[in-house]
Amino acid sequence: MIRSSFVRVLALASVSVIALSASAAAATKVNVRVEGAKATLFEGDVSASAGSLLSNIGEDRSSHLCNVASNGGSGGAAATPSRALLAASEMPLGDRLGPIGFEWYESFSDFLVGSIGGEAPSGDNYWELSVNWKVAEVGGCGVALKKGDQVLWAVSDGATPALRLKAPKVARKGRAFNVRVTSGATGKAVAGARVGGATTGASGLARLTLRFGSKRALGATKRGAIRSNIESVVLR
């Protein structure tokens, strides 16, 4: 009897390990950035997986699947931008993202993101979703994420361009180098953007000279545009 019980425990433990391994394998590593109206709330890599979300605003206060397959998409279950947003909020540096307001809409089998970090856009603004710099045409549970995808949630009126910054990984102290700012969606050069104390010209280029420190985090801003991604430049 003891031997039988021991074998049963081992079998259950093996099943648990397999289940945990499958869960880990199902996780997808993506980059998530959240841009509020006045500040960047989060930017970093997260591991997201298919699962459910709790509708915590509106009439429906229950859980629903958020895995593409159950939200009108084709193919198998996959990690989604809304699940990635939740995963970001659960990270040590994601405390500024809570609470997140998810509202379930049965009519299109998806959630509306009403607020992030308590920030609920007003007027014509809303939390706009982009994946790999393209505005999503479906909800945050209807996009299947792949490893390395870039997810952006940003306060927008639907016509606010998102800036994209490109900079070298390494630069010499005291030696000038170029950075470039473009529209993330179109790839077109953006003039008049500020980055590292300089302003981009018609070609979207700005020339910087950094003299101090071992690493600098650069970001581009422009009135009427969504802040850019952050680029880290190592100084040697």
Backbone hydrogen bonds, N-H to C=O, Kabsch-Sander energy under -0.5 kcal/mol:
donor,donor_aa,acceptor,acceptor_aa,energy
5,S,1,M,-2.4
6,F,2,I,-2.4
7,V,3,R,-2.5
8,R,4,S,-2.0
9,V,5,S,-2.3
10,L,6,F,-2.3
11,A,7,V,-2.3
12,L,8,R,-2.5
13,A,9,V,-2.5
14,S,10,L,-2.4
15,V,11,A,-2.2
16,S,12,L,-2.3
17,V,13,A,-2.4
18,I,14,S,-2.5
19,A,15,V,-2.5
20,L,16,S,-2.7
21,S,17,V,-2.6
22,A,18,I,-2.6
23,S,19,A,-2.2
24,A,20,L,-2.5
25,A,21,S,-2.6
26,A,22,A,-1.7
27,A,23,S,-0.8
27,A,24,A,-0.7
28,T,48,A,-3.9
30,V,28,T,-0.6
30,V,46,V,-2.6
31,N,149,D,-2.8
32,V,44,G,-3.1
33,R,151,V,-2.5
34,V,42,F,-2.8
35,E,153,W,-2.7
36,G,34,V,-0.7
36,G,39,A,-2.5
41,L,34,V,-2.7
41,L,39,A,-0.5
42,F,34,V,-1.3
44,G,32,V,-2.2
46,V,30,V,-2.9
48,A,28,T,-2.9
48,A,46,V,-0.6
51,G,66,C,-0.7
53,L,64,H,-2.4
55,S,53,L,-0.6
55,S,62,S,-2.4
56,N,54,L,-0.8
56,N,102,F,-1.7
57,I,102,F,-1.3
61,R,59,E,-0.7
64,H,53,L,-2.3
66,C,51,G,-3.7
68,V,141,C,-1.3
69,A,67,N,-2.5
71,N,68,V,-1.6
73,G,68,V,-2.5
78,A,67,N,-1.7
82,S,140,G,-2.3
84,A,80,T,-2.3
85,L,81,P,-2.1
86,L,82,S,-1.9
87,A,83,R,-2.4
88,A,84,A,-2.2
89,S,85,L,-1.8
90,E,86,L,-0.9
90,E,87,A,-0.6
91,M,88,A,-1.4
94,G,91,M,-2.0
95,D,92,P,-0.5
97,L,94,G,-1.9
98,G,95,D,-0.8
101,G,115,S,-2.7
102,F,100,I,-0.8
103,E,112,L,-2.5
105,Y,110,D,-2.8
106,E,104,W,-0.5
108,F,105,Y,-1.0
109,S,106,E,-0.8
110,D,105,Y,-1.5
112,L,103,E,-3.0
114,G,101,G,-2.8
114,G,112,L,-1.0
115,S,101,G,-0.9
116,I,119,E,-1.6
117,G,97,L,-2.8
117,G,99,P,-0.5
118,G,99,P,-1.6
119,E,116,I,-2.0
120,A,118,G,-0.8
125,N,122,S,-1.8
126,Y,156,S,-2.4
127,W,113,V,-0.5
128,E,126,Y,-1.0
128,E,154,A,-3.1
130,S,152,L,-2.6
131,V,134,K,-2.6
132,N,150,Q,-3.3
134,K,131,V,-1.4
136,A,129,L,-2.6
140,G,111,F,-0.5
142,G,139,G,-1.8
144,A,142,G,-0.5
145,L,79,A,-2.6
145,L,143,V,-0.6
148,G,29,K,-2.8
149,D,146,K,-2.2
151,V,31,N,-3.5
151,V,149,D,-0.6
152,L,130,S,-2.9
153,W,33,R,-2.6
154,A,128,E,-2.3
154,A,152,L,-0.5
155,V,35,E,-2.1
156,S,126,Y,-2.4
163,L,161,P,-0.5
163,L,226,I,-2.3
164,R,182,T,-2.8
166,K,180,R,-2.4
171,A,234,V,-2.7
174,G,210,L,-2.8
175,R,172,R,-2.0
177,F,208,L,-2.3
179,V,206,A,-2.3
180,R,166,K,-2.4
181,V,204,G,-2.7
182,T,164,R,-2.3
183,S,188,K,-2.5
184,G,162,A,-3.2
184,G,182,T,-0.5
187,G,183,S,-3.0
190,V,181,V,-2.3
191,A,189,A,-0.5
192,G,200,T,-2.4
194,R,221,T,-2.9
195,V,198,A,-2.5
196,G,219,G,-0.5
198,A,195,V,-2.0
200,T,193,A,-2.4
201,G,205,L,-2.2
204,G,201,G,-2.0
206,A,179,V,-2.2
208,L,177,F,-3.0
208,L,206,A,-0.6
216,R,233,V,-2.5
218,L,216,R,-0.6
218,L,231,E,-3.2
221,T,194,R,-2.0
225,A,222,K,-1.9
226,I,161,P,-3.2
228,S,220,A,-2.4
231,E,218,L,-2.7
233,V,216,R,-3.1
233,V,231,E,-0.5
234,V,169,K,-3.0
234,V,232,S,-0.5
235,L,214,S,-2.5
236,R,171,A,-2.3
